[in-house]
């Protein structure tokens, strides 16, 4: 396959998994090349995501590296499927590549879990709320770029409404629910939308109240995307410089543990829904 001009995060992840398999087998690129009958330079390019790879070759690599986890091998082989054009490709020249990688990650996830402390989850945001978030970007974004990011975010939400909707669980700290972005009117509509979404069978919303006290982690937005195999899970972190994708085994275990502890500290789904309705009632008392 010819070299790619750029590799998506998903393509890079496949290469990284093949590299892990090689390293677990105790082989360097030269030794792997001799064993598989492949130029070592090509192996390096495949592992970096610069070169594509077929499903048959992925299976040959895995078996050559003496991997016996067939479900994992099947999941890796499925990642090689010819990449057809997707809706986010319409934004390729309009948005940073990391936002397109985020769309691709969400599209292929079996389930998504997130914890949010200051902003409400992007997949549960109304257009008015999301626009205000983008208007606070540093450096400031011109109006057309704000609208591009807004339409991209709204289209991302489609995974929650499809014929086979993605399972979604959002843990939201009380601080994010009480911050009045845009004033009481916008927040009333936003909280009502979250309460309505929490009624869907595929959506769970849990509130982490102030009364829970101290919590694990550093108050950083975290998303865990469940892959077709546990080894293919991905952690996505929001930073001031954009999204960061993590998939080392130790990182996955750390954030799974953090998410589990957050769930234990949160209100139940029913209690959370009542809590949000209580906030909406308080905002209705505000005449502004």
C-alpha positions in Angstrom: 0.0 0.0 0.0 1.3 3.5 -0.7 2.3 5.8 2.1 -0.3 8.0 3.6 0.1 11.8 3.7 -1.2 11.7 7.3 -2.5 9.0 9.5 -5.6 9.3 11.7 -5.5 8.4 15.4 -7.3 5.2 14.6 -4.7 4.2 12.0 -1.9 5.1 14.4 -3.5 3.0 17.1 -3.5 -0.1 14.9 0.2 0.4 14.2 0.8 0.9 17.9 -1.0 -2.4 18.7 1.2 -4.2 16.2 4.3 -2.7 17.7 3.1 -3.9 21.2 2.6 -7.4 19.8 6.1 -7.4 18.3 7.7 -6.1 21.5 5.9 -8.7 23.6 7.3 -11.3 21.3 10.8 -10.0 22.2 11.6 -9.1 18.6 13.2 -5.9 17.1 12.1 -4.7 13.7 15.0 -6.6 12.0 14.2 -9.9 13.7 10.5 -9.5 13.0 11.3 -8.8 9.3 13.4 -11.9 9.0 10.7 -14.0 10.7 7.8 -12.6 8.5 9.8 -12.1 5.3 9.1 -8.4 5.3 11.5 -5.4 5.0 12.1 -4.0 8.5 11.6 -0.5 7.2 8.1 -1.5 6.1 7.3 -2.9 9.5 8.4 0.4 11.1 6.2 2.4 8.6 3.2 0.1 9.3 3.7 0.5 13.1 3.8 4.3 12.7 0.6 4.3 10.7 2.3 5.8 7.7 1.7 2.6 5.6 -1.6 0.8 5.5 -1.9 -2.9 6.1 -4.4 -5.6 5.1 -6.4 -7.8 7.4 -4.6 -10.9 6.2 -1.2 -9.3 7.0 -2.4 -8.2 10.4 -3.3 -11.8 11.1 0.1 -13.0 9.8 1.8 -10.5 12.1 -0.2 -11.6 15.1 0.4 -15.3 14.6 4.0 -14.7 13.8 4.3 -12.9 17.1 2.6 -15.9 18.7 -0.5 -14.0 19.8 -3.3 -16.5 20.6 -6.0 -14.1 21.5 -8.3 -14.6 18.5 -11.0 -12.0 19.5 -8.2 -9.4 19.8 -6.7 -10.4 16.5 -10.2 -10.2 14.9 -10.7 -6.7 16.3 -7.3 -5.6 14.9 -8.1 -7.1 11.5 -11.4 -5.2 11.5 -9.5 -1.9 12.0 -7.9 -2.4 8.5 -11.3 -2.1 6.7 -11.1 0.2 3.7 -11.7 3.7 5.0 -14.8 5.1 3.3 -15.7 8.7 3.3 -17.4 9.7 6.6 -19.4 12.8 7.6 -16.5 14.3 9.4 -14.4 14.4 6.3 -16.5 17.4 5.2 -14.7 19.3 8.0 -11.1 18.2 7.0 -10.0 21.6 5.8 -12.1 23.5 8.4 -11.2 22.0 11.8 -8.1 20.7 13.5 -7.4 17.1 12.8 -7.7 16.1 16.4 -11.4 16.9 16.3 -11.9 14.6 13.4 -10.0 11.9 15.3 -12.4 12.5 18.2 -15.4 11.9 15.8 -13.8 8.7 14.5 -13.1 7.4 18.0 -16.7 8.0 19.0 -18.1 6.4 15.9 -16.3 3.1 16.5 -16.7 3.0 20.3 -19.0 0.3 21.7 -19.7 2.6 24.7 -18.6 5.9 26.0 -18.0 7.0 29.6 -17.1 10.5 30.6 -16.6 12.6 33.7 -16.9 16.4 33.5 -16.2 19.0 36.2 -16.6 22.5 34.6 -18.3 22.1 31.3 -21.3 19.9 30.5 -20.6 16.9 28.2 -20.2 17.8 24.6 -22.5 15.1 23.4 -25.3 16.4 25.7 -24.8 20.1 25.0 -27.5 22.3 23.3 -26.4 24.5 20.4 -26.8 27.7 22.5 -24.6 26.3 25.3 -22.0 24.9 22.9 -21.7 28.2 21.0 -20.9 30.0 24.3 -18.2 27.5 25.1 -16.6 28.0 21.7 -16.8 31.8 22.1 -14.5 31.5 25.1 -11.7 29.9 23.1 -8.2 31.3 23.4 -7.1 32.7 21.0 -10.6 33.9 19.9 -12.2 32.1 17.0 -13.8 34.1 14.2 -17.6 33.6 13.8 -17.4 31.2 10.8 -15.0 28.9 12.7 -17.3 28.9 15.8 -20.2 27.8 13.5 -18.0 25.1 12.0 -17.2 23.7 15.4 -20.8 24.0 16.5 -22.2 22.1 13.6 -19.5 19.4 14.0 -20.4 19.0 17.7 -24.1 18.7 16.9 -23.4 16.1 14.2 -21.2 14.1 16.7 -24.3 13.7 18.9 -25.9 11.6 16.2 -24.3 8.4 17.7 -26.8 8.7 20.6 -29.8 8.8 18.2 -28.9 6.2 15.6 -30.8 2.9 15.0 -28.1 1.2 17.1 -27.3 4.0 19.5 -24.0 4.1 21.4 -24.2 3.4 25.1 -23.3 6.6 26.9 -22.7 7.3 30.6 -21.8 10.8 31.8 -20.7 11.7 35.3 -21.2 15.5 35.8 -19.9 17.4 38.9 -22.4 19.7 40.5 -20.1 22.6 39.7 -20.7 22.2 36.0 -24.5 22.0 36.5 -24.5 25.2 38.5 -22.3 27.4 36.3 -24.7 29.7 34.5 -23.2 29.9 31.1 -25.2 32.5 29.2 -27.5 33.1 32.1 -30.5 31.3 33.6 -32.5 31.0 30.4 -29.8 29.1 28.5 -29.0 27.0 31.5 -32.7 26.1 32.0 -32.9 24.8 28.5 -29.6 23.0 28.8 -30.4 21.3 32.0 -33.8 20.3 30.7 -32.1 18.8 27.7 -29.8 16.7 29.9 -32.7 15.5 32.0 -34.6 14.5 28.9 -31.6 12.7 27.4 -31.2 10.8 30.7 -34.6 9.2 30.0 -33.2 7.4 26.9 -32.3 3.8 27.4 -28.8 4.2 26.1 -27.9 7.3 28.2 -27.1 7.4 31.9 -26.4 10.7 33.7 -24.9 10.6 37.2 -24.4 13.7 39.3 -21.3 14.0 41.5 -22.5 16.4 44.3 -20.5 18.8 46.3 -21.4 16.7 49.3 -19.4 13.8 48.0 -16.3 15.8 49.0 -12.9 14.8 47.7 -12.7 12.8 44.6 -9.9 11.0 42.7 -8.0 12.5 39.7 -7.2 16.1 39.1 -10.6 17.4 38.0 -9.8 16.8 34.4 -12.3 15.9 31.7 -11.9 12.3 30.9 -13.6 10.1 28.2 -13.2 6.3 28.0 -14.2 4.8 24.7 -14.7 1.1 24.9 -13.3 -0.7 21.9 -14.3 -4.1 20.5 -11.8 -5.7 22.8 -10.6 -4.3 26.2 -7.1 -3.9 24.9 -8.5 -1.5 22.3 -10.1 0.9 24.8 -9.0 4.5 24.5 -8.8 7.3 27.0 -9.3 10.8 25.7 -8.3 13.8 27.8 -9.2 17.5 27.1 -6.3 19.9 27.4 -5.8 23.5 26.6 -3.9 22.3 23.5 -6.6 20.0 22.3 -7.5 16.3 22.8 -4.9 13.7 24.0 -5.5 10.0 23.3 -4.0 7.4 25.7 -4.0 3.6 25.3 -1.1 2.2 27.3 -2.2 -0.6 29.6 -1.2 1.3 32.8 -3.1 4.4 31.6 -6.2 2.5 30.7 -6.2 0.8 34.1 -5.6 4.1 36.0 -8.6 5.9 34.3 -10.9 2.9 34.6 -10.2 2.9 38.3 -10.8 6.7 38.6 -14.1 6.3 36.6 -15.2 3.5 38.9 -14.5 5.5 42.0 -16.4 8.5 40.6 -19.4 6.3 39.9 -19.4 5.1 43.5 -19.3 8.7 44.8 -22.1 9.9 42.5 -25.9 9.9 43.0 -27.9 7.1 41.4 -29.4 7.8 38.0 -32.8 8.5 39.5 -31.4 10.7 42.2 -29.3 12.5 39.6 -32.4 13.2 37.5 -34.3 14.6 40.5 -31.3 16.7 41.4 -31.2 18.2 37.9 -35.0 18.9 37.9 -34.4 20.7 41.3 -31.8 23.0 39.7 -34.2 23.7 36.8 -36.9 24.7 39.3 -34.5 27.0 41.0 -33.6 28.7 37.7 -37.3 29.2 36.9 -37.6 31.4 40.0 -35.0 33.7 38.4 -36.8 36.3 36.4 -33.8 37.1 34.1 
